[in-house]
């Protein structure tokens, strides 16, 4: 009976090889996908940057600012970008903690980063609701009200991504980040989680850099 029910050793080796192949493909997809996402977003946000310099240099009939132009709330803009930058810095720092095996430290830091990111989204919505100018009153106002809704939407999507990572981490035992899990399935799950987390951190840092660029363009120049 034992001979008829035993799985051939070759079958086990082939199954393990296939599992390892798909696992490596998943890890590579996380890295490649995040970089492709940043490349695609660069085209999206780059179009706004191009429009900014084009319309500002053109300034047809003095309509870049227009008559009676009022600058958007500079203090609110500074708070928004500060929240995003601090959130990205916190996430980058606690990423090193989970790589060192401290799951709870990452969860606490990621929760802080999530709250800061969501607060920045709420403040961007507030900023857009109470602008000191009409959306189409000038080139600046049209571009401003076109750029920030897109940016806050992408930031919100990033925060949803972070929230899903927080939920996923709850199902992974803390000891799995310290010691090698007993099964390949559990070890693969931990490695895929860490790869996805690193991909998120790269994208979030990228979005913080984009936010700084927009802040400089719309508030400082």
N, C-alpha and C positions, 0 to 999 in steps of 0.2 A: 504493500500500500504506500509505503514511504517513497518508493521509486516512482510510482505513478502520479503522485501529487507534488513532488518537488519541482520547483521551477529551474529550468536549465541555467547554469552559470552564465552562459553566453547571453541569455535573455536579460539577466540582471545587469550585466555589463552594458548591454545596448540601451536599456532603459535609463541607466545612470548617465550614460553619455548624452542621450537626448535631453534629459533633464538639465544637465550641465550646459549643453548648447543653448537651450532656450533661456536658461538663467543668465548666461553671458550676454545673450541678445537683449534681454530686458535691461541689464545694467548699461549696455552701450546705448540703448534707445533713450534712457533717461538723460544721459550726457548729451547725445546728439540732438534729441528733441528740444532740450532747453536752449541749446545754442541756436538751433533753427528758429525757435520762438523769438529769441532776442534779435536775430537777423530780420525776421519779418516785422517785428515791432519797430526796428530801426527805420525801415521804410515808411511805416505809418507815422511815427513821430517826426521823422526827417522831413516829411511833407509839410508839417506845420512850421518847422524851423525855416525851411526854404520860403514858405509863404510869408513868414515874418520879415525876413530880410528883403524879399522882393517888394512887398507892399511898402515897407518903411523907406526903401531907397527910391521907389517910384513916387510915392506921396502925391498922387494926382490931386490938383486943386487944394492942397493942404488937408486932404481928407484922411491922412493917417491917424491923426488925433481928432481933427475936426474942431469946431468952435465949442467953447465951454467944456472941454474935456476934463474929467476928473479921474485921477489915478485910483485903481482898486485898492482896497484896504491893505496897506503894507504890513501892518502888524499881524493881521490874520494870515496873509500869505507867508510870512516868516514862521508863524506857529505851525502852519500846515506842513511846510517842507521840513521843519525841525522834527515834527512827529514822525514823518516818513524816514528821515535819516537815522534818528535814534532807534526806530523799529528795526531797520536794516542792520545797524551796528549790533543791537542786542541779539538778533537772530544769528549773526555771524559768530559772535562770541560763544553763545550757548551751543552752536553746532559743534564746536571743539569739545564741549563738555560731554555730549552724547557719544562722540567718537572715542572719548576716554572712558566710556562706560557709565556715565552718570545720567541716567534717563530722567530722574526727577528734576534735576537742574535744568535740563533742556525743556521739559514740559512747562516749568515755571517761567523760564525765559521766553519760550514761544508764546505762552499765553499773554505775556506783557507785550511782545511784538505784535500779536494779533489785536489787542486792545488799542495800541497806539495807531496801527494801520487803519482800523475801523474808525477811530476818532478823526483821523485825517480825512477820510471819506466823508464823514458827517460834516466836518468844517468846510470841505470843498462844496458840498451841496448848499450849505448855509451861505457861503460866499457867492455862489451863482444866483441864489434867490434874492440877494440884496445888493446887486451891483449898482454903482453910482452912475451907470450909463445904460442906454438901450443897446441891445445886441447888434443892431445894424446901423448905429449912429456914426461909425467911423471904421476905418480899416483895422485899427487896434482892437476895438470892441468886438468886431465880427470874428477876428482871429482868436481872441481871448475866450469868447463864448463857444467857439468851436473846438478849441484845444482841450480845455479842462474837463468838459463832460466825457470826452474820450479817455483822457488820462485817469480820471477817477473810476471809470468803468473797469479799466485794466487793473488798477490797484485793488478794486473790490474783488475781482476775479482771483487775484493773487491771495487775498485774505481768505477767500473760500478754500483755496488750495491748502493754505496753512492750517485751516480748521480741520480739513479732512486728514491731514497728517497727524494732527493732535489726536483725533479719534482713532486712527490706525495704531498709534503708539500704545493705546490702552490695551490692545490685545496681545502685545508682545511683552513677555516677562522681562523685568529689569535685569535679571541675571543673564539673559541672552546677549546683552550688550557688554557683559564683562567676560563671560566664559563661552566657549564654543558650544552651541546648542547640541543636544544629543542626536538629532536627526538632520539629514540634509535639507528636508523641507523647511524646518524651522530656521536653519542657518541661511538658506536662500531667502526666506522672508525678511530676516533682519538685514541682509545685505541689500535687498531691493528697497527696503524702507530707507536705509542710509543713502543709497544712490538718489532716490527721489528727493530726499531732504536736501542733499547737496545741490541738486538741480534747482529746487525752489529757491535756495539761498542765493544762488548765482543770479536768477531772474529777479529776485527782490532787490538785490544790490544794484542791478542794472536799472530797475525802475526808480530807485532812489537817485541814481545819477541823472536820469532823464528829468526827474522832478527838479533837481538843482538847475539844470539847463533852462527849463521853463521859468523857474523863479528868477534867474538872472535876466532872461529876456524880457519878461513882463513887469518885473518890479524894480530892477536895478538899471537897465539901459534906458 
